[in-house]
Amino acid sequence: MTPVYFGPRSSPLQNATVGRFVCELIWQKAEAIRDYCTMGVFDGDKLVAGTVYHNWHPETGIVELTSASLSKRWLTRNVVNAMFELPFQRLGCQMVVLRVSEANDNMVCIARSFGFDEHFIPRLGGRDKGEYIFTLTDDQWSSSKFRKSA
């Protein structure tokens, strides 16, 4: 699995392709998010997963991540390190945020194992759909067992 970063100025077509891929898998709506940059994960030439970095607030150093995949094998240590390199090293963020449906047991488990702090909010996803807000600071990531040593 090979992670590749895309941005609207550097690779607009590839950035949009990964953005649509993630939005379709998560919300079944290609244009669910507007302004973003992405990281695509490829198995050979095939896009198998992606992360969309959106709702970036440079003044507070916070960005939201949304990821989706076709394969459970995509989340290798190399991909995980690339996923967090963009917000923490390249964008200079001090915290990342994930919104996760209470029904997405797999992602809830992954976020907990990565050391994210969690906050459950009933109805955040709709009348009968709660969501978790997960946060991970740069300090938490720096001391994570998943972070590749520099």
Contact map, one row per residue, 1 for C-alpha under 8 A:
111000000000000000000000000000000000000011110000000000000000000000000000010100100000000000000000000000000000000000000000000000000000000000000000000000
111100000000000000000000000000000000000011110000000000000000000000000000000000100000000000000000000000000000000000000000000000000000000000000000000000
111110000000000000000000000000000000001111000000000000000000000000000000000001100100000000000000000000000000000000000000000000000000000000000000000000
011111000000000000000000000000000000001111000000000000000000000000000000000000000000000000000000000000000000000000000000000000000000000000000000000000
001111100000000000000000000000000000111100000000000000000000000000000000000000000000000000000000000000000000000000000000000000000000000000000000000000
000111110111011000000000000000000000111100000000000000000000000000000000000000000000000000000000000000000000000000000000000000000000000000000000000000
000011111111001000000000000000000001110000000000000000000000000000000000000000000000000000000000000000000000000000000000000000000000000000000000000000
000001111111101100000000000000000001100000000000000000000000000000000000000000000000000000000000000000000000000000000000000000000000000000000000000000
000000111111000000000000000000000000000000000000000000000000000000000000000000000000000000000000000000000000000000000000000000000000000000000000000000
000001111111000000000000000000000000000000000000000000000000000000000000000000000000000000000000000000000000000000000000000000000000000000000000000000
000001111111111000000000000000000000000000000000000000000000000000000000000000000000000000000000000000000000000000000000000000000000000000000000000000
000001111111111100000000000000000000000000000000000000000000000000000000000000000000000000000000000000000000000000000000000000000000000000000000000000
000000010011111110000000000000000000000000000000000000000000000000000000000000000000000000000000000000000000000000000000000000000000000000000000000000
000001000011111111000000000000000000000000000000000000000000000000000000000000000000000000000000000000000000000000000000000000000000000000000000000000
000001110011111111100000000000000000111000000000000000000000000000000000000000000000000000000000000000000000000000000000000000000000000000000000000000
000000010001111111110000000000000000000000000000000000000000000000000000000000000000000000000000000000000000000000000000000000000000000000000000000000
000000000000111111111000000000000000000000000000000000000000000000000000000000000000000000000000000000000000000000000000000000000000000000000000000000
000000000000011111111100000000000000011100000010011100000000000000000000000000000000000000000000000000000000000000000000000000000000000000000000000000
000000000000001111111110000001001001110000000000011100000000000000000000000000000000000000000000000000000000000000000000000000000000000000000000000000
000000000000000111111111000011100000000000000000000000000000000000000000000000000000000000000000000000000000000000000000000000000000000000000000000000
000000000000000011111111100001000000000000000000010000000000000000010000000000000000000000000000000000000000000000000000000000000000000000000000000000
000000000000000001111111110000000000000000000000111100000000000001111000000000000000000000000000000000000000000000000000000000000000000000000000000000
000000000000000000111111111111111000000000000000000000000000000000000000000000000000000000000000000000000000000000000000000000000000000000000000000000
000000000000000000011111111111000000000000000000000000000000000000000000000000000000000000000000000000000000000000000000000000000000000000000000000000
000000000000000000001111111100000000000000000000000000000000000000011000000000000000000000000000000000000000000000000000000000000000000000000000000000
000000000000000000000111111100000000000000000000000000000000000000010000000000000000000000000000000000000000000000000000000000000000000000000000000000
000000000000000000000011111111010000000000000000000000000000000000000000000000000000000000000000000000000000000000000000000000000000000000000000000000
000000000000000000000011111111000000000000000000000000000000000000000000000000000000000000000000000000000000000000000000000000000000000000000000000000
000000000000000000010011001111110000000000000000000000000000000000000000000000000000000000000000000000000000000000000000000000000000000000000000000000
000000000000000000111011001111110000000000000000000000000000000000000000000000000000000000000000000000000000000000000000000000000000000000000000000000
000000000000000000010010000011111100000000000000000000000000000000000000000000000000000000000000000000000000000000000000000000000000000000000000000000
000000000000000000000010001011111100000000000000000000000000000000000000000000000000000000000000000000000000000000000000000000000000000000000000000000
000000000000000000100010000000111111000000000000000001000000000000000000000000000000000000000000000000000000000000000000000000000000000000000000000000
000000000000000000000000000000111111000000000000000000000000000000000000000000000000000000000000000000000000000000000000000000000000000000000000000000
000000000000000000000000000000001111100000000000000001100000000000000000000000000000000000000000000000000000000000000000000000000000000000000000000000
000000110000000000100000000000001111110000000000000111100000000000000000000000000000000000000000000000000000000000000000000000000000000000000000000000
000011110000001000100000000000000011111000000000000111000000000000000000000000000000000000000000000000000000000000000000000000000000000000000000000000
000011100000001001100000000000000001111100000000011110000000000000000000000000000000000000000000000000000000000000000000000000000000000000000000000000
001111000000001001000000000000000000111110000000011100000000000000000000000000000010000000000000000000000000000000000000000000000000000000000000000000
001111000000000001000000000000000000011111000011111000000000000000000000000000000000000000000000000000000000000000000000000000000000000000000000000000
111100000000000000000000000000000000001111100011110000000000000000000000010000100000000000000000000000000000000000000000000000000000000000000000000000
111100000000000000000000000000000000000111111111100000000000000000000000000000000000000000000000000000000000000000000000000000000000000000000000000000
110000000000000000000000000000000000000011111111000000000000000000000000000000000000000000000000000000000000000000000000000000000000000000000000000000
110000000000000000000000000000000000000001111100000000000000000000000000000000000000000000000000000000000000000000000000000000000000000000000000000000
000000000000000000000000000000000000000001111110000000000000000000000000000000000000000000000000000000000000000000000000000000000000000000000000000000
000000000000000000000000000000000000000001111111000000000000000000000000000000000000000000000000000000000000000000000000000000000000000000000000000000
000000000000000001000000000000000000000111101111110000000000000000000000000000000000000000000000000000000000000000000000000000000000000000000000000000
000000000000000000000000000000000000000111100111110000000000000000001110010000000000000000000000000000000000000000000000000000000000000000000000000000
000000000000000000000100000000000000000111000011111000000000000000111110010000000000000000000000000000000000000000000000000000000000000000000000000000
000000000000000001101100000000000000011110000011111100000000000000111000000000000000000000000000000000000000000000000000000000000000000000000000000000
000000000000000001100100000000000000011100000000111110000000000011110000000000000010000000000000000000000000000000000000000000000000000000000000000000
000000000000000001100100000000000001111000000000011111000000000011100000000000000000000000000000000000000000000000000000000000000000000000000000000000
000000000000000000000000000000000001110000000000001111110000001111000000000000000000000000000000000000000000000000000000000000000000000000000000000000
000000000000000000000000000000001011100000000000000111110000001111000000000000000000000000000000000000000000000000000000000000000000000000000000000000
000000000000000000000000000000000011000000000000000011111000001100000000000000000000000000000000000000000000000000000000000000000000000000000000000000
000000000000000000000000000000000000000000000000000011111100111100000000000000000000000000000000000000000000000000000000000000000000000000000000000000
000000000000000000000000000000000000000000000000000000111111111000000000000000000000000000000000000000000000000000000000000000000000000000000000000000
000000000000000000000000000000000000000000000000000000011111110000000000000000000000000000101000000000000000000000000000000000000000000000000000000000
000000000000000000000000000000000000000000000000000000001111100000000000000000000000000000000000000000000000000000000000000000000000000000000000000000
000000000000000000000000000000000000000000000000000000001111110000000000000000000000000000001100000000000000000000000000000000000000000000000000000000
000000000000000000000000000000000000000000000000000000011111111000000000000000000000000000011110000000000000000000000000000000000000000000000000000000
000000000000000000000000000000000000000000000000000000011101111100000000000000000000000000001111100000000000000000000000000000000000000000000000000000
000000000000000000000000000000000000000000000000000011111000111110000000000000000000001000001011100000000000000000000000000000000000000000000000000000
000000000000000000000000000000000000000000000000000011110000011111000000000000000000000000000001110000000000000000000000000000000000000000000000000000
000000000000000000000000000000000000000000000000001111000000001111100000000000000000000000000001110000000000000000000000000000000000000000000000000000
000000000000000000000100000000000000000000000000001111000000000111110000000000000000000000000000011000000000000000000000000000000000000000000000000000
000000000000000000000100000000000000000000000000111100000000000011111000000000000000000000000000000000000000000000000000000000000000000000000000000000
000000000000000000001100110000000000000000000000111000000000000001111100000000000000000000000000000000000000000000000000000000000000000000000000000000
000000000000000000000100100000000000000000000001110000000000000000111111010000000000000000000000000000000000000000000000000000000000000000000000000000
000000000000000000000000000000000000000000000001100000000000000000011111000000000000000000000000000000000000000000000000000000000000000000000000000000
000000000000000000000000000000000000000000000001100000000000000000001111110000000000000000000000000000000000000000000000000000000000000000000000000000
000000000000000000000000000000000000000000000000000000000000000000001111111000000000000000000000000000000000000000000000000000000000000000000000000000
000000000000000000000000000000000000000000000000000000000000000000000011111100000000000000000000000000000000000000000000000000000000000000000000000000
100000000000000000000000000000000000000010000001100000000000000000001011111100100000000000000000000000000000000000000000000000000000000000000000000000
000000000000000000000000000000000000000000000000000000000000000000000001111110110000000000000000000000000000000000000000000000000000000000000000000000
100000000000000000000000000000000000000000000000000000000000000000000000111111110000000000000000000000000000000000000000000000000000000000000000000000
000000000000000000000000000000000000000000000000000000000000000000000000001111111000000000000000000000000000000000000000000000000000000000000000011100
001000000000000000000000000000000000000000000000000000000000000000000000000111111100000000000000000000000000000000000000000000000000000000000000000100
111000000000000000000000000000000000000010000000000000000000000000000000011111111110000000000000000000000000000000000000000000000000000000000000000000
000000000000000000000000000000000000000000000000000000000000000000000000001111111111000000000000000000000000000000000000000000000000000000000000011000
000000000000000000000000000000000000000000000000000000000000000000000000000011111111100000000000000000000000000000000000000000000000000000000000011100
001000000000000000000000000000000000000000000000000000000000000000000000000001111111110000000000000000000000000000000000000000000000000000000000000000
000000000000000000000000000000000000001000000000001000000000000000000000000000111111111000000000000000000000000000000000000000000000000000000000000000
000000000000000000000000000000000000000000000000000000000000000000000000000000011111111110000000000000000000000000000000000000000000000000000000000000
000000000000000000000000000000000000000000000000000000000000000000000000000000001111111111000000000000000000000000000000000000000000000000000000000000
000000000000000000000000000000000000000000000000000000000000000000000000000000000111111111100000000000000000000000000000000000000000000000000000000000
000000000000000000000000000000000000000000000000000000000000001000000000000000000011111111111001000000000000000000000000000000000000000000000000000000
000000000000000000000000000000000000000000000000000000000000000000000000000000000001111111111110000000000000000000000000000000000000000001000000000000
000000000000000000000000000000000000000000000000000000000000000000000000000000000001111111111000000000000000000000000000000000000000000000000000000000
000000000000000000000000000000000000000000000000000000000000000000000000000000000000111111110000000000000000000000000000000000000000000000000000000000
000000000000000000000000000000000000000000000000000000000100000000000000000000000000011111111000000000000000000000000000000000000000000000000000000000
000000000000000000000000000000000000000000000000000000000000100000000000000000000000001111111100000000000000000000000000000000000000000000000000000000
000000000000000000000000000000000000000000000000000000000101111000000000000000000000001110111111000000000000000000000000000000000000000001000000000000
000000000000000000000000000000000000000000000000000000000001110000000000000000000000000100011111000000000000000000000000000000000000000011100000000000
000000000000000000000000000000000000000000000000000000000000111000000000000000000000000100001111100000000000000000000000000000000000001111000000000000
000000000000000000000000000000000000000000000000000000000000011110000000000000000000001000001111110000000000000000000000000000000000001110000000000000
000000000000000000000000000000000000000000000000000000000000011110000000000000000000000000000011111000000000000000000000000000000000111100000000000000
000000000000000000000000000000000000000000000000000000000000000111000000000000000000000000000001111100000000000000000000000000000001111000000000000000
000000000000000000000000000000000000000000000000000000000000000001000000000000000000000000000000111110000000000000000000000000000011110000000000000000
000000000000000000000000000000000000000000000000000000000000000000000000000000000000000000000000011111010011000000000000000000000011110000000000000000
000000000000000000000000000000000000000000000000000000000000000000000000000000000000000000000000001111110000000000000000000010001111000000000000000000
000000000000000000000000000000000000000000000000000000000000000000000000000000000000000000000000000111111001000000000000000000001111000000000000000000
000000000000000000000000000000000000000000000000000000000000000000000000000000000000000000000000000011111000000000000000000000000000000000000000000000
000000000000000000000000000000000000000000000000000000000000000000000000000000000000000000000000000111111111000000000000000000000000000000000000000000
000000000000000000000000000000000000000000000000000000000000000000000000000000000000000000000000000001111111100000000000000000000000000000000000000000
000000000000000000000000000000000000000000000000000000000000000000000000000000000000000000000000000000011111110000000000000000000000000000000000000000
000000000000000000000000000000000000000000000000000000000000000000000000000000000000000000000000000100011111111000000000000000000000000000000000000000
000000000000000000000000000000000000000000000000000000000000000000000000000000000000000000000000000101011111111100000000000000000000000000000000000000
000000000000000000000000000000000000000000000000000000000000000000000000000000000000000000000000000000001111111110000000000000000000000000000000000000
000000000000000000000000000000000000000000000000000000000000000000000000000000000000000000000000000000000111111111000000000000000000000000000000000000
000000000000000000000000000000000000000000000000000000000000000000000000000000000000000000000000000000000011111111110000000000000000010000000000000000
000000000000000000000000000000000000000000000000000000000000000000000000000000000000000000000000000000000001111111111100000000000000000000000000000000
000000000000000000000000000000000000000000000000000000000000000000000000000000000000000000000000000000000000111111110000000000000000000000000000000000
000000000000000000000000000000000000000000000000000000000000000000000000000000000000000000000000000000000000011111110000000000000000000000000001010000
000000000000000000000000000000000000000000000000000000000000000000000000000000000000000000000000000000000000001111111000000000000000000100011001000000
000000000000000000000000000000000000000000000000000000000000000000000000000000000000000000000000000000000000001111111100000000000000011100010000000000
000000000000000000000000000000000000000000000000000000000000000000000000000000000000000000000000000000000000000100111110000000000000011100000000000000
000000000000000000000000000000000000000000000000000000000000000000000000000000000000000000000000000000000000000100011111000000000001111000000000000000
000000000000000000000000000000000000000000000000000000000000000000000000000000000000000000000000000000000000000000001111100000000001110000000000000000
000000000000000000000000000000000000000000000000000000000000000000000000000000000000000000000000000000000000000000000111110000000111100000000000000000
000000000000000000000000000000000000000000000000000000000000000000000000000000000000000000000000000000000000000000000011111100000111100000000000000000
000000000000000000000000000000000000000000000000000000000000000000000000000000000000000000000000000000000000000000000001111110011110000000000000000000
000000000000000000000000000000000000000000000000000000000000000000000000000000000000000000000000000000000000000000000000111111111110000000000000000000
000000000000000000000000000000000000000000000000000000000000000000000000000000000000000000000000000000000000000000000000111111101110000000000000000000
000000000000000000000000000000000000000000000000000000000000000000000000000000000000000000000000000010000000000000000000011111111110000000000000000000
000000000000000000000000000000000000000000000000000000000000000000000000000000000000000000000000000000000000000000000000001111111100000000000000000000
000000000000000000000000000000000000000000000000000000000000000000000000000000000000000000000000000000000000000000000000001111111000000000000000000000
000000000000000000000000000000000000000000000000000000000000000000000000000000000000000000000000000000000000000000000000011011111100000000000000000000
000000000000000000000000000000000000000000000000000000000000000000000000000000000000000000000000000011000000000000000000011111111110000000000000000000
000000000000000000000000000000000000000000000000000000000000000000000000000000000000000000000000000011000000000000000001111111011111000000000000000000
000000000000000000000000000000000000000000000000000000000000000000000000000000000000000000000000001111000000000000000001111110001111100000000000000000
000000000000000000000000000000000000000000000000000000000000000000000000000000000000000000000000011111000000000000000111100000000111110000000000000000
000000000000000000000000000000000000000000000000000000000000000000000000000000000000000000000000111100000000000000000111100000000011111000000000000000
000000000000000000000000000000000000000000000000000000000000000000000000000000000000000000000000111100000000001000011110000000000001111100000000000000
000000000000000000000000000000000000000000000000000000000000000000000000000000000000000000000011110000000000000000011100000000000000111110000000000000
000000000000000000000000000000000000000000000000000000000000000000000000000000000000000000000011100000000000000000111000000000000000011111011000000000
000000000000000000000000000000000000000000000000000000000000000000000000000000000000000000000111000000000000000000000000000000000000001111111000000000
000000000000000000000000000000000000000000000000000000000000000000000000000000000000000100001110000000000000000000000000000000000000000111111100000000
000000000000000000000000000000000000000000000000000000000000000000000000000000000000000000000100000000000000000000000000000000000000000011111110000000
000000000000000000000000000000000000000000000000000000000000000000000000000000000000000000000000000000000000000000110000000000000000000111111111000000
000000000000000000000000000000000000000000000000000000000000000000000000000000000000000000000000000000000000000000100000000000000000000111111111001000
000000000000000000000000000000000000000000000000000000000000000000000000000000000000000000000000000000000000000000000000000000000000000001111111001000
000000000000000000000000000000000000000000000000000000000000000000000000000000000000000000000000000000000000000000000000000000000000000000111111101000
000000000000000000000000000000000000000000000000000000000000000000000000000000000000000000000000000000000000000001100000000000000000000000011111111000
000000000000000000000000000000000000000000000000000000000000000000000000000000000000000000000000000000000000000000000000000000000000000000000011111000
000000000000000000000000000000000000000000000000000000000000000000000000000010011000000000000000000000000000000001000000000000000000000000000001111100
000000000000000000000000000000000000000000000000000000000000000000000000000010011000000000000000000000000000000000000000000000000000000000001111111110
000000000000000000000000000000000000000000000000000000000000000000000000000011001000000000000000000000000000000000000000000000000000000000000000011111
000000000000000000000000000000000000000000000000000000000000000000000000000000000000000000000000000000000000000000000000000000000000000000000000001111
000000000000000000000000000000000000000000000000000000000000000000000000000000000000000000000000000000000000000000000000000000000000000000000000000111
